[in-house]
Structures are given as structure tokens and as C-alpha cells.
Amino acid sequence: MDLDISTQAKLPTRFGDFVIQSFLQKSPQKENVPQAHFANQPKEHLVVLSENIAKILAQNLQNFEQNPKQDFANKDFCVQDFSKQDFKKVDSSQKDFGITDSPNVCQKTFSDFVPLLRVHSECLTGDVFGSQKCDCGGELALAMQKIAQSDKEGRGGLLIYLRQEGRGIGLFNKVNAYALQDKGYDTVEANIALGFSSDDRDYAIVGGILEYYGIGEVELLTNNPKKIEAISRFVRVKRSEIIIEANKHNQKYLATKKAKLGHLL
Ligand SMILES: [Zn+2]
């Protein structure tokens, strides 16, 4: 996976103080898809870390920089499943970051607790404009609250914000899908009518990001079984539900998510 990683910056929010870092994903050209298509555009993702987690990661980097050659693999503080992964330096100029399984370096990070994780796919209409057609904005706010609260309690977590608008079809197609929904299609039927699958999201980058931070186990805030399955390929996952109240506009959407996409609502 071809990733560029920014340096970190502070982000005070109405939920609490966070640290942010951006990952630039250069998509490989997909076959049979025009180059200008959303799927082939580079994507800028955002990771929002609670202060406690950011501090642990910084300490971890420092330990690694002081002892880059040390073999920690058999030390009892190592977390077993990711004890042999490489830990890479945060550097905005870093190129070609990929999932590796080579060096014998244990990054002690989260052996004392499991961080909360929300993997949130971009929904411009819901996250920014307060759309009530879906539950994205409410889920995003609730996840930020939960992570901030958890940080106050000495734990903390991170939110990985993936720029895959409209379950991976892009904003332009999403608006066309909404127009079909105005004519009575449900969210799945509309995507399919436009030539997409019911869910085109891709979580591969989450594996790269979690590996980069040396996180081997998470408490995942989600109702989506596909997301649990996808992220379980990279780290140990314990699921925590994230439930917001339905309104008259999104009742049908939530019912479709439950019936057709298997969401645990
Ligand atoms: Zn949404």
C-alpha cells in the first residue's frame, strides 16, 4: 500500500482535545474503471487520536528511536500478536509505507489496556450538514464523545476517518443515489441501480494505520458486521455497539441497513 503520512498536529474540539494525523493513500489503478473515477483518485484520510493515546505513541516512538536495534521480541511486556512488527518513524517525507512482517522489534504500546476505535467513512451530508437521511453525523459525534470520555478515564482511543463518501461511490454518485431514493428506491437498490455494489467500502488502509501505530487489539465502536470482519483481519477486535436514536427521515434507512446489510441495530 502506497501511503504518505503527515506529521501530527493538535486539534482542540468541542468534545475534547485531540491530536490529528493524515494518511495519503494513492490508489492503484483499478481495471475497467476510468482514471478520473472516484475509485482511482488518491484519498486523504484523517486519524484523530485522543491525547492519552497520542502520548503513548510518542513515547513508543522515542523508545524505538533510542533502541532501534534492540530485539524486544521475547520480553514479557510484548503484546504477542504484533510483537514482531516493524515500528516506523513518523516522518512526513516517508514513502511507500506498507504492511510488513519482518523485523524483530516489539513496540510496547497498549499492553495495559485496549484503545477504543471508531472507523468512520466520510458522509459529507451527514457529518457536516446534519442530514437526517442517515445516522452518520450522530454516530460520528457519539464516537468522538465516547473517545474523549474514555481518555478522561485514563484510557482513550482513536477515530480513523476514511474518505470513502457514500459507502465508497463518491459524492457525485451519492447525490444521484439520493435522487433515486426520492423516487422510492432504498439505499441498497439505489446504489445497485447506478451500477455499484451495495457497499464499495475498503478497509485495507485501516490495517496499515493500526500497524503503523503498533496497535494490536481494539474495542471497535460499530454496528456493522462487515466492518468487524474486515478489521478482525488486522487486529483482535472486541465490538461495542454505537446506537443513536432514529428519526422520521432515517427510519427506513436504518431498517434497510438492518435487513439488507446485516447491521446489528
Ligand atoms: Zn451518512
Residues whose N, C-alpha, C, O or C-beta is under 5 A from the ligand:
A	BS01	ZN	C123 G126 C134 D135 C136
